[in-house]
Amino acid sequence: MKHKVERTFSSLGRMPYQDAIAVILHCHDFHLEMALKEKEKQEFHNKQAMRLKSWIIDIKDYILEKESAVQ
């Protein structure tokens, strides 16, 4: 991947998740790139990218919920 993931989602409660989120973002970007390159596997790669995006949304919602319970 050409760019570094910018980590704007950081606090002490979020730190344990940052590396996993960065890896998933790279995988998401990879599948989107492959969907463009491998036309015969485009549906597969788009499906994987959507799954990874759902994971990112779910984990961020979980972290926000966890943080609001502490406050």
C-alpha positions as CSV (number, residue, x, y, z in Angstrom):
1,M,0.0,0.0,0.0
2,K,1.2,3.4,-0.8
3,H,0.1,5.5,2.2
4,K,0.4,5.1,5.9
5,V,-2.8,4.8,7.9
6,E,-3.4,8.0,9.8
7,R,-4.4,7.2,13.4
8,T,-6.9,9.8,14.5
9,F,-8.8,7.3,16.6
10,S,-6.5,7.1,19.7
11,S,-6.9,7.2,23.4
12,L,-5.8,4.8,26.2
13,G,-8.9,2.7,25.7
14,R,-8.5,2.7,21.9
15,M,-4.8,1.9,21.8
16,P,-5.1,-1.9,22.0
17,Y,-7.3,-1.9,18.9
18,Q,-5.2,0.5,16.7
19,D,-2.9,-2.1,15.2
20,A,-5.7,-4.5,14.3
21,I,-7.7,-1.6,12.7
22,A,-4.7,-0.6,10.7
23,V,-4.2,-4.1,9.4
24,I,-7.9,-4.4,8.5
25,L,-7.8,-1.1,6.7
26,H,-4.8,-2.3,4.6
27,C,-6.6,-5.5,3.8
28,H,-9.7,-3.6,2.8
29,D,-7.7,-1.4,0.5
30,F,-5.9,-4.4,-0.9
31,H,-9.3,-6.1,-1.8
32,L,-10.5,-2.9,-3.4
33,E,-7.3,-2.7,-5.5
34,M,-7.6,-6.3,-6.5
35,A,-11.3,-5.9,-7.5
36,L,-10.1,-3.4,-10.1
37,K,-7.2,-5.6,-11.3
38,E,-8.9,-9.0,-11.3
39,K,-12.2,-8.4,-13.2
40,E,-13.0,-12.1,-13.0
41,K,-12.7,-12.0,-9.2
42,Q,-14.2,-8.5,-8.7
43,E,-17.3,-9.8,-6.9
44,F,-15.2,-11.8,-4.5
45,H,-12.9,-8.9,-3.7
46,N,-15.7,-6.4,-3.2
47,K,-17.5,-8.8,-0.9
48,Q,-14.3,-9.2,1.2
49,A,-13.8,-5.4,1.3
50,M,-17.4,-5.0,2.5
51,R,-16.9,-7.6,5.3
52,L,-13.8,-5.8,6.5
53,K,-15.5,-2.5,6.4
54,S,-18.3,-3.9,8.5
55,W,-15.8,-5.2,11.0
56,I,-14.2,-1.7,11.3
57,I,-17.6,-0.1,11.9
58,D,-18.5,-2.7,14.5
59,I,-15.2,-2.5,16.4
60,K,-15.4,1.3,16.4
61,D,-19.0,1.3,17.7
62,Y,-17.9,-1.2,20.3
63,I,-15.0,1.0,21.5
64,L,-17.3,4.1,21.6
65,E,-19.9,2.1,23.6
66,K,-17.2,0.9,26.0
67,E,-15.9,4.5,26.4
68,S,-19.3,5.9,27.1
69,A,-19.9,3.3,29.8
70,V,-16.8,4.4,31.6
71,Q,-17.7,8.1,31.6
